């Protein structure tokens, strides 16, 4: 049986950790539609003007159609 998925990319941001950024962005997407899978495709970060570390993750998210 063939299945189709809609795939989007989103960026999650957290000052706690990369994994927290992933959890936030996937949870937010799951509130809109039931997430079937996700893939972390990039991790990066920055230091804010206040000296705080910000973790950023780019994630592909798939929903079954």
C-alpha positions as CSV (number, residue, x, y, z in Angstrom):
1,X,0.0,0.0,0.0
2,X,1.5,3.3,-1.1
3,X,1.5,6.3,1.3
4,X,2.2,9.9,0.8
5,X,3.8,12.4,3.1
6,X,3.9,16.2,3.2
7,X,7.3,17.4,4.3
8,X,8.2,20.8,5.7
9,X,11.4,22.3,7.1
10,X,11.3,24.3,10.4
11,X,13.9,25.8,12.6
12,X,13.7,25.2,16.4
13,X,15.5,27.6,18.8
14,X,16.3,27.1,22.5
15,X,18.7,28.5,25.0
16,X,18.7,25.2,26.9
17,X,20.1,22.6,24.4
18,X,19.9,21.4,20.8
19,X,17.6,18.5,21.9
20,X,15.3,21.0,23.6
21,X,15.1,23.0,20.3
22,X,14.2,19.8,18.5
23,X,11.5,18.9,21.1
24,X,10.0,22.4,20.9
25,X,9.8,22.5,17.1
26,X,8.4,19.0,16.7
27,X,5.9,19.5,19.5
28,X,4.7,22.7,17.9
29,X,4.3,21.0,14.5
30,X,2.4,18.1,16.2
31,X,-0.2,20.5,17.6
32,X,-1.1,21.4,14.0
33,X,-1.0,17.9,12.5
34,X,0.0,14.5,13.8
35,X,3.8,14.2,13.0
36,X,4.7,10.9,11.4
37,X,8.5,11.4,11.5
38,X,11.2,14.1,11.8
39,X,14.9,14.4,10.8
40,X,17.4,16.8,12.2
41,X,19.3,18.1,9.1
42,X,21.4,20.9,10.7
43,X,22.6,22.1,14.1
44,X,24.1,25.5,14.7
45,X,24.1,28.2,17.3
46,X,25.0,31.7,18.1
47,X,25.9,33.9,21.1
48,X,23.4,36.7,21.7
49,X,24.3,40.3,22.5
50,X,23.6,39.4,26.1
51,X,26.2,36.6,26.0
52,X,23.6,33.8,26.1
53,X,24.1,30.7,23.9
54,X,21.2,30.0,21.5
55,X,20.9,26.5,19.9
56,X,19.3,26.3,16.5
57,X,18.2,23.2,14.7
58,X,16.8,22.8,11.2
59,X,14.4,19.9,11.1
60,X,12.4,18.1,8.3
61,X,9.0,17.1,9.5
62,X,6.7,14.7,7.7
63,X,2.9,14.3,8.0
64,X,1.0,11.4,6.4
65,X,-1.6,12.5,3.9
